[in-house]
Amino acid sequence: MSIDEYILQHIDPESDYLKELYRDTHVRLLRPRMASGHLQGRLLKMFVEMIRPRQILEIGTYSGYSALCMAEGLKEGGMLHTFEINDEQEDFTRPWLERSAYADRIKFYIGDALEIVPRLGITFDMVFIDGDKRKYIGYYDMALKYLSPEGYIIADNTLWDGHILQESHTTDRQTDGIRAFNDYVAQDGRTEKVILPLRDGLTIIKLKIEN
Ligand SMILES: C[S@@+](CC[C@H](N)C(=O)[O-])C[C@H]1O[C@@H](n2cnc3c(N)ncnc32)[C@H](O)[C@@H]1O
């Protein structure tokens, strides 16, 4: 048994609904590896329970797996705003979100989060960055503008399968984007940050609090 299998046997199971969504993602969509999956999904739900956000922003909905996991952790009155730039994704994802038990806690937008979020006038308590790897610095600067003082930013794929350390990937623009993001966040005096080496790497960021 691998350590990954062991972990999955010793954490909360995913619901049948999420299992079915994960399967459907693999059957019907290109690049199904982008979906969060069992372990990261349970972790995102737990982050929501720890942070207790009223408003969550997700950049990059894809099939809706992570959106459903975060919505599951929300308390009464909480809302997840999730953005997907690829309009061809809507026919797959919208029914999965709307038929779920958490439909009333999710607002699904088709469009570029970088354009729409500034027009919403919402302050977010948690931001999950999981969009285009080349635009992570833009998402981060935008997230900081609309983040509540005690809010958290969680950025996915920040170890990019280890490519960030490999010379052969220096010409890949997504790898360059993640490297630039990691360097930018590391030197940013406004925030505290840690990287969790879970799955593809998750960076957890919060604003520094003046004591
Ligand atoms: C890695 S997938 C998201 C996976 C999903 N969060 C999950 O964990 O199950 C990234 C998605 O972000 C979308 N995307 C890229 N740039 C975006 C932007 N500026 N605004 C909104 N969505 C974007 C892509 O089309 C793609 O579907």
The ligand as a MOL file (V3000), in Angstrom:
LIG
                    3D

  0  0  0     0  0            999 V3000
M  V30 BEGIN CTAB
M  V30 COUNTS 27 29 0 0 0
M  V30 BEGIN ATOM
M  V30 1 C -6.7500 23.8890 -11.9170 0
M  V30 2 S -8.3060 24.2750 -12.6170 0 CHG=1
M  V30 3 C -9.3310 24.5370 -11.1870 0
M  V30 4 C -9.5840 23.2650 -10.3920 0
M  V30 5 C -10.5650 23.4060 -9.2700 0
M  V30 6 N -10.3160 24.5990 -8.4540 0
M  V30 7 C -10.4640 22.1960 -8.3610 0
M  V30 8 O -9.5540 22.1960 -7.5000 0
M  V30 9 O -11.2330 21.2440 -8.4880 0 CHG=-1
M  V30 10 C -8.0320 25.9170 -13.2150 0
M  V30 11 C -9.2310 26.5710 -13.8860 0
M  V30 12 O -9.0450 27.9870 -13.8530 0
M  V30 13 C -9.6500 28.5550 -14.9950 0
M  V30 14 N -9.1260 29.9270 -15.1330 0
M  V30 15 C -7.9300 30.3100 -15.6560 0
M  V30 16 N -7.7840 31.6460 -15.5800 0
M  V30 17 C -8.9070 32.1370 -14.9870 0
M  V30 18 C -9.3500 33.4580 -14.6280 0
M  V30 19 N -8.5810 34.5400 -14.8600 0
M  V30 20 N -10.5650 33.5880 -14.0380 0
M  V30 21 C -11.3340 32.5090 -13.7900 0
M  V30 22 N -10.9630 31.2320 -14.1260 0
M  V30 23 C -9.7680 31.0500 -14.6980 0
M  V30 24 C -9.2780 27.5700 -16.0840 0
M  V30 25 O -10.1160 27.6910 -17.2200 0
M  V30 26 C -9.4020 26.2200 -15.3700 0
M  V30 27 O -10.6720 25.6260 -15.5680 0
M  V30 END ATOM
M  V30 BEGIN BOND
M  V30 1 1 1 2
M  V30 2 1 2 3
M  V30 3 1 2 10
M  V30 4 1 3 4
M  V30 5 1 4 5
M  V30 6 1 5 6
M  V30 7 1 5 7
M  V30 8 2 7 8
M  V30 9 1 7 9
M  V30 10 1 10 11
M  V30 11 1 11 12
M  V30 12 1 11 26
M  V30 13 1 12 13
M  V30 14 1 13 14
M  V30 15 1 13 24
M  V30 16 1 14 15
M  V30 17 1 14 23
M  V30 18 2 15 16
M  V30 19 1 16 17
M  V30 20 1 17 18
M  V30 21 2 17 23
M  V30 22 1 18 19
M  V30 23 2 18 20
M  V30 24 1 20 21
M  V30 25 2 21 22
M  V30 26 1 22 23
M  V30 27 1 24 25
M  V30 28 1 24 26
M  V30 29 1 26 27
M  V30 END BOND
M  V30 END CTAB
M  END
